[in-house]
Amino acid sequence: MKLNLKNTFTENLPSDKILENSRRQVPEAVFSFVEPKKTANPKVLHISDEMLQELGITKEESNSEFFKNIVTGNEIYPNTKPFAMCYGGHQFGNWAGQLGDGRAINLFEVEHQHKNWKVQLKGAGETPYSRTADGLAVLRSSVREYLCAEAMFHLGVPTTRSLSLSLSGDNVLRDVLYDGNPAYEKGAIVSRISPSFLRFGNYEIFSARKDVKNLKVLVDYTIKHHFPHLGKPSKENYINFFREVSERTLKMIIDWQRVGFVHGVMNTDNMSILGLTIDFGPYGWLEGFNFGWTPNTTDRQNKRYRYGNQPNIGLWNLYQLANALYPIIEDVEPLEVVLNQYKVDFEAQSFAMMKSKLGLFADDENDLNLIQALEDNLQLVETDMTIFFRLLSDFSDVKTGFHLIENAFYDLENITDEVKMRWINWFEIYQNRVAKETISSEVRKTKMDLVNPKYVLRNYMSQLAIDAADKGDYSLIDELYQLLKKPYDEQPKYQKWFAKRPEWARNKVGCSMLSCSS
């Protein structure tokens, strides 16, 4: 297995001067050198064939003992020096100080076909940033992370990627519900891939420590290697850099809203500087359409990271990044211009996104009212978001409209006449609006089916795969992996997955209640 290695990150950024792997504050450094923990009995459970190609690794090479040892931390690729990044962050709105890669270790950097990828292990042992934790991960969270990154990519959502999912062979102690009842679970490791794992918190930590010198070094590096089109570092380009980060962040969140994805932990240390979805913890897809839903038990009371608030949190996090970048810009006004533009762009892009979901492409002054009425209707009774929008592409007339969407309701039998009438009224308006379009119903359906997925990674689906994997059956992991490669296609052989959350999953741990525990 011969990789085209690069070391742009470690050669151009300041490293931790202390080499021992002890928990501590790490000043004036972007990263610390650290080696993964060797595991008892590693076993690779699944590999992303797409990411093998991206890295220039053959299928045959991926079946080797060497590959297995690399992606489980048991062997270090020749002439590489693994490391963990230092960063801070705002967690649930409060500055948390130094955080860093507490259970992530970056292995190396690969350049292949003019793309640069950072390869990282999650769950490979402690680092200087592990605080009181063990730096490990369990099978439960690792299956979810591995599948979700690939699912997001195929949904067209900017995201980090997955290379492999492995068992470590070690048992890991976890308190899944934070209720004082820890239990041993199977340890696991995910190999993650991204052009960069830099987050807002990487910049915040230097600003908080008033280390302007290293803040500038990191921003200059980021522009040179990830935003080279901006040109040489200057005050003007620092502002342009912030503008582009803001635009990418908004695009990502609009895509989250489009497919009904809720991240669950939008802390600034979980916000990618490239506008990629990163750190898949207690995430979930909306089942019942509900702006107030969050999958994170830790956030149950305040619902800071609820579905409907994600665009606002994106803006709040960008304010923190603006504050972090201020010392090298020293001008508030251009930063405020970018932040105000985010609000304007969100309104426009959110409106355009909802119109595309409804198959509306011409201009009509009443479209906003139509969308708001729909969102109100979707919340009258529990209505499955994914199923509703997918079925809507087959709409033909008001007479059959309600019958068309019956499978989206969780309790069809108890829907009142009043609710039914509100839906019929909405379909009348929708029918009149669709009639104003110049495209055929067939073209409209095709366009709608390209933005409204048929299949998403529902929590109960992940849980079924996790339960089977716990018993040594990994076939469901592969079935979901294959299914989620084509989420917009009909895929008749997988029709059973085009279904509402089963009743048994309504209050089951892992299906409705998720913590940050992994």
C-alpha positions in Angstrom: 0.0 0.0 0.0 1.9 3.0 -1.3 0.4 6.4 -0.5 1.4 9.8 -1.8 2.0 11.4 1.5 2.1 15.2 2.2 2.8 17.0 5.5 1.5 20.5 4.8 -0.3 20.6 8.2 2.5 19.4 10.5 5.3 21.2 8.6 3.6 24.6 8.4 2.0 24.9 11.8 3.4 25.1 15.3 3.5 21.9 17.3 3.3 21.2 21.0 6.8 21.3 22.4 6.1 18.6 25.0 6.0 15.1 23.5 4.6 13.1 26.4 1.0 12.1 26.1 -0.4 13.7 29.3 -3.6 15.7 29.8 -2.7 19.3 30.0 -3.2 22.8 28.6 -1.2 23.1 25.4 -0.3 26.7 24.6 1.1 28.2 21.3 0.4 25.0 19.3 -2.1 23.8 16.7 -1.4 20.2 17.4 0.4 17.6 19.6 2.2 14.5 18.3 0.6 11.4 19.7 0.4 7.8 18.8 -2.8 5.6 18.7 -3.3 3.0 21.4 -2.7 -0.6 20.3 -5.8 -2.8 20.5 -6.3 -6.4 21.6 -7.9 -8.0 18.6 -8.7 -5.6 15.8 -11.2 -6.5 13.0 -12.3 -4.4 10.1 -16.1 -4.6 9.7 -16.7 -2.4 6.7 -14.8 -0.3 4.2 -16.0 2.5 1.9 -15.0 1.5 -1.6 -15.4 5.1 -2.8 -12.9 6.4 -0.2 -10.4 3.7 -1.1 -10.4 5.1 -4.6 -10.1 8.6 -3.4 -6.9 7.7 -1.5 -5.5 5.5 -4.2 -5.8 2.2 -2.3 -6.8 -0.9 -4.1 -9.4 -3.4 -2.9 -6.7 -6.0 -2.5 -4.6 -3.7 -0.4 -7.6 -3.0 1.8 -7.9 -6.7 2.6 -4.3 -6.8 4.0 -3.1 -7.1 7.5 -1.2 -3.9 7.0 -4.3 -1.9 6.1 -6.2 -3.4 9.1 -3.4 -2.4 11.5 -3.2 1.2 10.1 -6.9 1.9 10.4 -7.1 0.5 13.9 -4.0 2.3 15.2 -1.9 -0.9 15.7 0.7 0.2 13.2 2.0 3.6 12.1 2.4 4.1 8.4 6.2 4.5 7.6 7.5 8.1 7.8 4.4 9.6 9.4 3.8 11.2 12.8 0.2 11.0 14.0 -1.1 14.0 15.9 -4.1 15.5 17.7 -5.4 19.0 17.2 -5.7 21.7 19.8 -8.8 23.9 19.8 -11.3 25.5 22.1 -15.0 26.0 21.7 -18.3 27.4 22.9 -20.4 24.5 24.2 -24.2 25.1 24.5 -23.4 28.8 24.3 -20.7 28.9 27.0 -16.9 29.3 26.4 -15.4 26.0 27.5 -11.7 26.8 27.1 -9.3 24.3 25.6 -11.1 21.2 24.2 -9.1 19.6 21.3 -9.1 16.1 19.7 -9.9 14.1 22.8 -10.6 10.9 20.9 -9.4 11.7 17.4 -5.9 11.1 16.1 -4.8 12.3 12.7 -2.7 9.7 11.0 -1.4 11.4 7.8 -2.2 13.5 4.8 -2.6 11.9 1.3 -2.6 13.6 -2.1 -4.3 11.7 -4.9 -5.7 12.9 -8.2 -5.2 16.6 -7.2 -7.1 16.2 -4.0 -5.7 16.4 -0.5 -7.2 14.3 2.3 -6.5 14.1 6.0 -6.9 10.6 7.4 -8.0 10.4 11.0 -9.0 7.7 13.6 -11.8 8.3 16.0 -11.7 6.2 19.2 -8.0 5.3 19.0 -7.0 6.3 22.5 -6.2 9.2 24.7 -4.5 12.5 23.7 -3.4 15.6 25.7 -6.9 16.8 25.0 -8.9 13.8 26.4 -9.5 15.6 29.8 -11.1 13.0 32.0 -12.1 10.6 29.2 -10.4 7.5 27.8 -10.2 8.6 24.1 -12.0 5.5 23.0 -15.3 4.9 21.1 -17.9 2.2 21.2 -19.5 0.2 18.4 -22.9 1.9 18.9 -21.7 5.4 18.1 -19.1 4.3 15.6 -21.7 2.5 13.4 -23.8 5.7 13.5 -20.8 7.9 12.6 -19.6 5.6 9.8 -22.9 5.3 8.0 -24.0 8.9 8.5 -21.0 10.6 6.9 -21.5 8.5 3.8 -25.3 9.0 3.8 -24.9 12.7 4.0 -22.5 12.8 1.1 -24.9 10.9 -1.2 -27.7 13.2 -0.1 -25.6 16.1 -1.5 -24.9 17.6 1.9 -21.3 18.9 2.4 -19.6 16.4 4.9 -16.6 14.7 6.1 -16.3 11.1 4.9 -15.8 7.6 6.3 -13.1 5.2 5.2 -13.5 2.2 7.6 -15.3 0.8 10.6 -13.5 -1.6 12.9 -13.8 -3.4 16.1 -10.9 -2.9 18.5 -11.4 -6.1 20.4 -11.4 -4.2 23.7 -14.3 -3.5 26.0 -15.1 0.1 26.8 -17.0 1.3 29.8 -19.8 3.8 29.0 -22.8 5.3 30.8 -25.1 5.5 27.8 -27.9 7.4 29.6 -25.7 9.3 32.1 -27.8 7.7 34.8 -25.0 6.3 36.9 -25.3 2.8 35.4 -22.2 2.3 33.2 -21.7 -0.9 31.4 -19.1 -2.4 29.1 -19.6 -2.2 25.4 -17.6 -3.3 22.3 -14.8 -0.8 21.4 -14.7 0.4 17.9 -12.7 2.8 15.6 -13.8 4.8 12.6 -11.4 6.1 10.1 -12.6 9.5 9.0 -11.5 11.4 5.9 -11.6 15.2 5.1 -9.7 17.8 3.2 -9.4 19.4 6.7 -10.6 18.8 10.2 -10.1 22.5 11.2 -13.0 24.0 13.1 -14.0 27.4 14.4 -12.6 26.4 17.8 -9.0 26.1 16.3 -9.1 29.9 15.7 -11.0 30.7 18.9 -8.4 29.2 21.2 -5.6 31.5 20.0 -7.9 34.5 20.1 -9.0 33.6 23.7 -5.3 33.3 24.7 -4.5 36.6 23.0 -2.0 34.6 20.8 -2.3 36.8 17.7 0.9 35.6 16.2 -0.2 31.9 16.0 -3.8 33.0 15.1 -2.3 34.7 12.0 -0.1 31.7 11.2 -3.2 29.4 11.2 -5.4 31.7 9.2 -2.6 32.3 6.6 -2.2 28.5 6.4 -5.9 27.9 6.0 -6.2 30.5 3.2 -3.1 29.2 1.4 -4.2 25.5 1.4 -8.0 25.6 1.5 -9.0 29.0 0.0 -6.1 29.6 -2.4 -8.3 31.5 -4.9 -8.5 34.3 -2.3 -4.8 35.2 -2.9 -2.1 36.3 -0.5 -3.0 37.0 3.1 -4.1 40.6 3.8 -6.8 42.3 5.8 -9.1 42.3 2.8 -8.6 38.6 2.3 -9.1 37.8 5.9 -12.5 39.4 5.5 -13.1 37.5 2.2 -12.1 34.3 4.0 -14.7 35.0 6.7 -17.3 35.7 4.1 -16.7 32.4 2.3 -16.8 30.5 5.6 -20.1 32.1 6.3 -21.5 31.3 2.9 -20.4 27.6 3.1 -21.8 27.3 6.6 -25.2 28.6 5.5 -25.2 26.3 2.4 -24.6 23.3 4.7 -27.3 24.2 7.1 -29.8 24.9 4.3 -29.1 21.3 3.1 -29.6 20.0 6.6 -33.0 21.7 6.7 -33.9 20.4 3.2 -33.4 16.7 4.2 -34.6 17.1 7.8 -31.2 16.5 9.4 -30.6 17.7 13.0 -26.9 17.7 14.1 -27.7 17.7 17.8 -24.4 19.4 19.0 -23.7 22.6 17.0 -20.9 23.7 19.4 -18.3 25.9 17.8 -15.7 23.0 18.1 -18.1 21.0 15.9 -18.2 23.6 13.1 -15.9 22.9 10.1 -14.1 25.9 8.7 -14.8 24.3 5.2 -18.6 24.2 5.9 -18.7 20.4 6.1 -20.9 18.4 8.4 -18.5 17.1 11.1 -18.7 15.1 14.3 -21.8 12.8 14.1 -22.9 12.3 17.7 -26.5 12.5 18.8 -27.8 13.4 15.4 -31.2 12.4 13.8 -33.5 12.9 10.9 -36.9 14.4 11.5 -39.6 11.8 11.6 -42.6 13.8 12.7 -42.1 17.3 11.1 -41.3 19.4 14.2 -39.3 22.6 14.4 -38.7 22.0 18.1 -37.2 18.5 17.9 -33.7 17.7 19.0 -32.2 14.2 19.2 -29.8 15.2 22.0 -30.9 14.2 25.6 -28.4 16.7 27.0 -30.3 19.5 25.2 -33.8 18.3 26.0 -34.6 21.2 28.4 -33.4 24.2 26.4 -33.6 22.7 22.9 -30.8 25.1 21.8 -29.9 22.8 18.9 -33.5 22.0 17.7 -34.2 21.6 14.0 -35.8 25.0 13.6 -33.0 26.8 15.4 -30.0 25.4 13.4 -29.8 28.4 11.0 -29.8 30.8 14.0 -27.1 28.8 15.7 -25.0 28.8 12.5 -25.1 32.6 12.7 -24.3 32.6 16.5 -21.3 30.5 15.8 -20.2 32.7 13.0 -20.3 35.6 15.5 -17.9 33.7 17.7 -15.6 33.1 14.7 -15.8 36.8 13.8 -14.7 37.7 17.3 -11.8 35.2 17.0 -10.7 36.7 13.7 -11.1 40.3 14.9 -7.5 40.6 16.3 -6.0 40.2 12.8 -8.7 42.4 11.1 -9.2 45.1 13.7 -12.3 46.4 12.0 -15.8 45.5 13.1 -17.9 46.9 10.2 -16.9 44.4 7.4 -17.4 41.5 9.7 -20.9 42.8 10.6 -21.6 43.2 6.9 -20.9 39.5 6.4 -23.0 38.5 9.4 -26.0 40.6 8.2 -25.7 39.2 4.7 -26.1 35.7 6.3 -29.5 36.7 7.5 -30.6 38.0 4.1 -29.2 35.0 2.3 -30.8 32.6 4.7 -34.3 34.0 4.0 -33.7 33.8 0.2 -32.1 30.4 0.2 -34.5 28.8 2.6 -37.4 30.1 0.5 -35.8 28.8 -2.7 -35.1 25.4 -1.0 -38.7 25.0 0.1 -40.0 26.0 -3.3 -37.8 23.3 -4.9 -39.2 20.7 -2.4 -42.7 21.7 -3.6 -41.8 21.6 -7.3 -42.4 25.4 -7.7 -40.0 27.2 -10.1 -42.0 30.2 -11.4 -42.4 33.4 -9.3 -45.6 33.9 -7.4 -46.2 36.5 -4.7 -48.3 34.0 -2.6 -45.6 31.3 -2.4 -44.4 32.3 1.0 -48.0 32.0 2.4 -48.3 28.6 0.7 -45.1 27.4 2.4 -46.1 28.7 5.8 -49.5 27.1 5.6 -47.9 23.8 4.7 -45.5 24.0 7.6 -48.5 24.7 9.9 -50.4 21.7 8.5 -47.4 19.4 8.9 -47.4 20.1 12.6 -51.2 19.6 13.2 -50.6 15.9 13.8 -47.4 13.8 13.6 -46.5 13.7 9.9 -43.4 12.1 8.6 -41.3 14.7 6.8 -39.4 12.4 4.4 -42.4 10.4 3.4 -44.7 13.4 2.9 -42.4 15.3 0.6 -41.5 12.1 -1.4 -45.1 11.3 -1.9 -46.0 14.8 -2.9 -44.1 14.5 -6.2 -47.0 12.2 -7.3 -49.6 14.9 -6.7 -52.2 15.2 -9.5 -55.4 16.8 -8.1 -57.1 17.9 -5.0 -59.5 14.9 -4.9 -56.7 12.4 -4.4 -54.3 14.7 -2.5 -55.1 13.6 1.0 -55.2 10.0 0.1 -51.8 10.4 -1.5 -50.1 11.4 1.7 -52.0 9.1 4.1 -48.9 6.9 4.6 -47.0 9.9 6.1 -49.3 10.2 9.1 -48.4 8.3 12.3 -51.9 8.0 13.5 -54.2 8.1 10.4 -57.1 6.5 12.2 -57.5 9.4 14.7 -57.2 12.3 12.3 -60.1 14.7 12.8 -62.4 16.0 10.0 -61.0 19.5 10.8 -57.4 18.4 10.1 -58.5 16.6 7.0 -60.3 19.7 5.8 -57.3 21.9 6.4 -55.2 19.6 4.2 -57.9 19.6 1.4 -57.9 23.4 1.5 -54.1 23.5 1.2 -54.2 21.0 -1.7 -56.7 23.3 -3.5 -54.3 26.2 -3.3 -51.4 24.0 -4.2 -53.2 22.6 -7.3 -53.9 26.1 -8.5 -50.3 27.1 -7.9 -48.9 24.1 -9.7 -51.1 24.9 -12.7 -49.1 28.1 -13.2 -45.9 26.2 -13.8 -44.8 25.8 -17.4 -43.2 22.3 -16.9 -45.0 19.0 -17.2 -46.0 16.9 -14.1 -43.4 14.4 -15.2 -40.6 16.9 -15.2 -41.8 18.4 -11.9 -41.8 14.9 -10.3 -38.2 14.3 -11.5 -37.0 17.6 -10.1 -38.8 17.1 -6.8 -37.4 13.6 -6.4 -33.9 15.0 -6.8 -34.3 17.2 -3.7 -36.6 15.1 -1.6 -34.9 11.8 -0.6 -36.8 8.6 -0.4 -34.4 7.1 2.1 -32.6 8.7 5.0 -30.7 7.1 7.9 -33.4 7.0 10.5 -32.3 6.3 14.1 -34.2 3.1 14.3 -32.4 1.8 11.2 -29.0 2.5 12.7 -30.2 0.8 15.9 -31.2 -2.3 14.1 -27.7 -2.4 12.5 -26.1 -1.8 15.9 -28.1 -4.6 17.6 -27.2 -7.0 14.8 -23.5 -6.0 14.9 -23.5 -6.6 18.7 -24.4 -10.2 18.0 -21.7 -10.5 15.3 -23.9 -9.9 12.2 -22.6 -7.1 10.1 -24.8 -7.6 7.0 -27.2 -4.9 8.0 -24.4 -2.3 8.1 -23.6 -3.2 4.5 -27.3 -3.2 3.4 -27.8 0.3 4.8 -24.5 1.5 3.3 -25.6 0.3 -0.1 -29.2 1.7 0.3 -27.9 5.1 1.3 -25.6 5.4 -1.7 -28.7 6.2 -3.8 -31.2 8.0 -1.5 -33.1 9.7 -4.3 -33.6 6.5 -6.3 -36.7 4.3 -6.0 -34.7 1.1 -5.2 -37.7 -1.3 -5.1 -35.7 -4.0 -3.5 -35.2 -1.8 -0.4 -38.8 -0.6 -0.3 -39.2 -1.8 3.3 -36.9 1.1 4.4 -39.4 3.7 3.0 -41.4 3.5 6.1 -42.3 5.5 9.2 -40.5 4.9 12.5 -42.0 1.7 14.0 -43.9 2.2 17.3 -41.3 0.1 19.2 -38.7 2.7 18.4 -40.7 5.7 19.7 -39.0 5.8 23.1 -36.2 3.3 22.7 -32.7 4.3 23.6 -30.7 4.9 20.4 -33.9 5.6 18.4 -35.4 8.6 20.1 -32.9 9.3 23.0 -29.3 9.9 22.2 -26.5 11.3 24.3 -23.0 12.5 23.5 -21.7 9.2 25.1 -19.5 7.4 22.7 
